[in-house]
Amino acid sequence: MISSNDFRTGTSIELDGSVWRVIEFLHVKPGKGSAFVRTKLKNVQTGSTVDKTFRAGETMPQAVLEKNTMQHTYKEGDQYVFMDMETYEESRLSEAQIGDRVKYLKEEMEVTVLMWNDKVLEVELPNSVTLEVTQTDPGVKGDTATGGTKPAIVETGAQVMVPLFISQGEKIKIDTRNDTYLGREN
């Protein structure tokens, strides 16, 4: 159990049979009446957000989440096969369970799988990945880093905006959190 006074950004709680993560919180002590905690909660399974107010000191169950390091080994049909790095057991996850980050998932990549009650909630990729550009318009002499951007398709099929001087076959570093180009990889 966790008290509403102990809420911090990132705290996970169980509410109405699902897991909610605290995005924002504010302890309010009005001049008249009792104190309360105003929060913005995000449902980890669905991604929806809701504003909720709790009485100060109100307790609720804290969600016990498991984090497992797993390695993506291969794709079979529409299932992605992951191997637990500690027990070497295989798990199969669908594209829906992985979410939109599947576009940066490549074989032998290590990810963190967040589980609650043996259900996969989230698959966390590394903050940045290095991928090869498989398709883009050719760079022209005189193109500069600040001159503009163009679309490029990387080896996993994702499309990223890159500077004009990037050409096909180069390895680039991409931020998986906001789909941005970080630089060339040497």
N, C-alpha and C positions, 0 to 999 in steps of 0.2 A: 504494500500500500504506500501511496505517496500523497503528501499533503499539497494542497494548491499553493501553499506558501513556498514550496520547494520547486515550483515550475521554473525551468530554464529553457532557452531556445534549444530545440533538439530533443527534449524529454519526450518519451513515448508513453502513452497511457492507453488503457482499455476502456472504451466507452461504447455502450450499445452493441456489444459483441464484435467490435472491430478495433483496429489499432489506429490511434490518432497521434500525430507528432505536433508538438507546440512550435509554432512558427514565430509568434509574437506573444508577449505577456506584459501586463502592466498591473502592479499592485496599487490599488486605489483606497485611500483612507479619507472618506468624506468627513467634514466637520460634524455632521449629524448622522447617526446610524452606524452600522458595523462596516468593517473593511471588506473588500472583495477583490477578486483577481479577474481582470478582463483579458481574455486570450483569443488568439486566432489559431485554430487547429486545422491540420491537413490530414485527410484520411489517406493512410499509406497505401491501401489497396486500390482505391478509386481515383485518388488525386484531388478530390473535391475539398474545398475549404469552407469553414464555418466559424462564425464568431460566437463565443460562449463565455458566460460569466459564472464564476464559482465563488461561493462564500469563502472568506479567508479561513484557512485551517481545514477545509473540507477534504476528506480523503477519498481516493479512488484507487483501483488496482493499477499498478505500473506494468506496462507490457514488457515481458521478458523476451527479448529478441536474441536470436543466435546469429552470429556472423561466422560464416565458413568461407575459407579461401578455396576456390575451385578453379580448375583449368578447363577451358573449352577444348575438347579433343577433336570432335568432328560433328558434322550435321548429317542427320539421317531423315530424309523426307522433310517434314515440317518441324521436326524435333531437333533441338540442340543438345548434344551430349556433353556433360561436364563430369570431371573426375574430382572427388574430394582429395585435397593434397595431403590430408592426414590419414584417412582410412582407406584411400584408393577405391572407394565405392563410386559407381557411376550413377548419375541422376540425369533425367531427361526433362528439359523445359521447353515450353512452346514459345513462339514469338510473342504472344500476348503476355506471358509471364515476364519476359525480359524487357519488353517495352520498346520505345523508340531508339534506345541505345544499341539495338541489334545491328544497326547500320555500321557500327565501328568494330563489331566483334569478329575476330579472326582466330584461326586455329592456334592452339597452344598459348592463348592469352589467359593470364590469371585474372580472375574477377573475385569480388566479394559478394556472396549471396546472403541476403538478410532473410531469416526465417522466423516465423511465429506459429506455434502449435503445428509444426511440421508442414506449414504452408509457405511457399516462397512469396515474399512480399516485394522484394526489390533485388535487382542485380546491379551492382555498382561496378562500373568499368574504371580503369585507371583514369586520372584527370587528363592525361594526354597520351595519345597513341601515335606511333610512326607508321605511316602507310605510303605505298607507292602510288603515284599518279598514273592512271592507266589511259586517261583520255582528257585532252584539253586542247584548246587552240594553240598553235605554235607561237612562241615568244618572238618578238621582232626586235632587232637591234635598236637600242635607244630606250627600251622600256625600263622604267625605274620602279623602285619599291613603293614610292608614294604616288605613282602615276595613275593608279586605279586597280581594279580587280576584274577577274574573269572566272567563270565556273570551271571546276575541274572534277572529274570522277576519279575516285580512289579505288584500290583493289577490292574493297568490300562492297562497292556499289554506291557508296554515299557520295553526295555532291557537296563540295565545299568551295567557297569563294577564296581564290588565291591571287597574289600579285601577278601582274602581267608577265614577269620574267620567268615564271615557273614553266617548265616544259615536261612533256610526257616522259616517264621513266624515272623522274626524280623522286626521292623519298622526302616527305614533308611531315612535320609534327602538327597534330590537330588537337585542340582543346575539346574534349568530349562533353563538357558541361554546357558550352554555348556554341558549338559547331564553328569555331573560328580557327584560322590559320595562325600557327605560332612561329613557324620558321622552317628552314631547310634542315634536314638531318644529315650529318656527315657520316 
